């Protein structure tokens, strides 16, 4: 009598962790990732478990993940196929780099299959900060040096910077007054960036890729004044004034806000959020 046994292969389920999952970007990435993969494959890395009750209710696994507690990382990263390192929000770049390296070292130690990192769009073209002090460029290099399979999601400036430009005052006065300059912006909403991140995390593409996630076409302050005029139902003009003093302009001048890319639209299969729709939440 002959017996035949079917040979089956163990199917490894892809597990994806998003660090900083209690933050705005991390929360949105998980939201859009749930539209692409089963919730059971998603793991939220958080410092405060109690603050992630909503994610737990959705069936998302929570793991304590603290960049400043290396021992937490080995446990948190166990069994991961893909790890998204959302860059630290610490204000000290030297400490940020230490935190990032702790994550990278743990990922290599535990054997994470593929590390993703939210970097800065066009970092090597930014002239405001020397290369040797650019936390994003240094983090990218540390990931490359680790030998891990990687993907860099280089995020452009968030459009929410417009909230400090006095938009409501411009609506009332009919003038949007800014510091002088040839300002051009490739900014995006967090929703745009989260959609792209979810698409990449859930995709089957090979690693060692870099995506420049920015607008395919820039906008300027005259365009913003046009959006304000449409919202107000009356003329709003843009005027430059040497007397305008605000920290935002020094910050903007250190970034490459003018380079463009089609990567995001290609990844998401949709147009980026219009300037009007991006700005409207700050006018109410």
N, C-alpha and C positions, 0 to 999 in steps of 0.2 A: 504494500500500500504506500502510495506516495503522497506526502503532504507538501503543500506549497504555502509559504508564508509571504505575505505582502511586506515589502520593505518600505517603511515610511521615514521621511526626513522630519526632524524636529524643526518646526517653523518658529523662528525667533520674532517675537512681536517688537516692532520699533517703539522705543520709549523716548519721549522728548521732554527735557526739562527746560523751563524758562526761569532764570534767576531774576531776583527783583520783581517777583510776580505781583506784589502788592502795589507796585508803582503804576502810574497811569499807562505807560507804554506796555509794560509787562501784562497788565490786566487786559488791555485791548488785544495783544497778540494771542493770548489764550482764548479770548472770545472768538476771534476769527479762525484760530487753529481748530476749534471745536466744529467748525463748518467743513473741515477737510479730513480730519482723522477722528476715530472714536475717542471719547473723553477719557476712557481708561488708559490710553497711551500717553496722556499728558500729565506731567508732574510739575507742580508749582514750587519753586524754591523761594522760601520766605524767611525773614528774620523773626517775624512775629506771627506765629501760628494762629493766635486768637484773632488777628486782624484779617484772616483769610477765610472767615466762616462762609462767605458767599460762594467761594470757589469749592469748598468742601461740600456744600449743599448741591453743587452741580455735578459732583462725582469726581472732581479733580483731586488727585493724590497730593497731599502737602508734605513737604520735607523741610526740616529746619536747615537753612543754608545761610551762613553768615561769613562774608568775606574776611572778617577779622578773627574768625575762629576756625583755623585750618582743620582742627579735628572734626568739625561738623561737615566738612566738605567730602571727606572720604566716605562717610556714611551716606550723605545726600546723593553722591554721584554713582553709587553702586548700581550696576546693571543698565546704565544709560546707553542708548544708541546715539542720541544727539543732545548736545548741551548748548543752550543759548546763554552766553555771558552778556548780560546787559551792563554796560559800563557803569561804574560806581558814580554816585552823585556827590561824593565827598568834594569839598572845595579845595583841598590840598592835592595837587596833581601827583606829588611824590608818594603820598599815602594811597592815592588811587592806583598807582602803578604797583605798589606792594600788594594791594588787595587783588588786582587782576592776576598778578603772578602767582598768588596763592591758589587761585582758581585753576590756572593753567597747570601748575605743578600737580594739583590733586587730580585733575582730569587725566593727565598722563599716567600718574601712579595707579589709578583705578582702571585705566584702559577704556576711557570713553571713546566711542567710535568716531565722533565728528564734533568739533567745536565751532560754534558760530559766535561772532562778536559784533556788537553794535558800535561801530567806529564813527569817524567823522568824514563827511563827504569831501573828496579832493584834499586830503590832509597834506600831501606833499607839495601842493600848490599854495597852501596857506603860508604867507610870508610873515605873519605877525608873531610867530613863535619859532625859535630855532629848532631844527629837527631833533637835536639831542634832548630837548625838553618837551617834546610833543608826546603827551601821554598815550594818544591813540596810535601814533606811529610806533612807539616803543612797545605797546601791547601787541600790535600786529606782529612785530618782529619776534617778540617772545613766543607767540603762538607758532610762527613759522619754525623757529629754532627748536620747539618742542617735538617736532616731527609728527604732530597730530594732523589728521585731515581737518581742513579748516574752510570756513566761508566768512568773508568780511562783509557785513552789511553797513556800508558807509552812509550814514544818515545826514541829510541836509538840515539846515536850521529849521526849527519849528516856527510855523507862521504865527504862533501865539505871541511872538515878540511885539506884534502890533498893538498889544494891549497897553503898552507904556507910551504910545505915541500921541495920546490925547485925542482919540477918535471922537468921543462924545463932544468934546469942546469944538472940534472941527465941524461937526454936524451943526452945532449951534451958531458958530461964527461964520461958517461958509469958507473957512480957510484951514487947510492942513499945512502947518508950518514945521519944517524940518531943518536939520543942519545941512549946510551945502555939501554937494558931492554928486558924483555920477553913480548913484546907487542903483544896483540891479539885484534882484532877489530870486533865488532858486528854492525858496522855502516850501515846506510841506506841512500838512497836518499830521498829528500822531496817528490818526486813522489810516492815512495813506501809508505811512511807514509800517504800521502794524499789519496791514493787509499784505504788504510785500514780504515781511518777515514770516508770516504764517505760510505764504505760498512757498517760500524757499525751504522752511523747516519741514513741511509736509511733502515736498517734492522728492523725486528720485534722482535728481541730478548729481553728478560727481562733485567731489570737494575741490579744495584749493582754487576757489573762485572768489572774485571781488565784484561786488555790485555797488555802483555809485547811485544812491537813491536820492535823486533830486528832480526838480521840474525839467521837462523837456524844453520849456520856454520860460524866460524870466519875466518878472513884473517890476514896475518901479513905482515911485510915490505918486506920479501923475495917474497911473492906473488905479492906485488906491483911492485917490481923490475922486476918480470917476465912480468907483463903487460907493463911496460915501454920498456922492451927489444923487445916485440912483436910489439909495436908501432914504435920503432926506427928502427927495422930491423937489430939490432946489439946487442951484449951482454950488459946488464946493471946489475951490481951486487949490492948487499946490503952490506954496511959496517957500523958498529957501531963505534962511536968516542966519547970519553969522553969530547972532546972540543966543541961539539955541544951545543950551548946555545940558547934556544928559549922558549918563554912563553907557546907554545902549549904543551910541554911535561909535565909541571907542571899541566896544565889544564887536560890533559888526565889521569894523575896519580890519579886525584881526582874522576874519574868516574869508574863505572864497565863497562868496554868495552869488557869483555870476556864472560859474560854469554850469553846464546843463548835461542831462543824460536821459535816455529813453528806457533805462533799465527798469524803473519802477512800473511804468505802463506795460512793458513787455511781460513782467513777472505777474502782474495782477490781471492783465487782460482788460483793463478799464482805464479811462482817463483820470488823471489826478484831480483832486477836488479843486473846483474853480476858486479864483481869488474871492469872488463874492461870497460863496458858501463858506469859505475859510474864515472870512472876516465877520460875517453876520453875528456869530455868538458874542462878539465883543461890543456890539452896538446896542444890546438890549439891557 
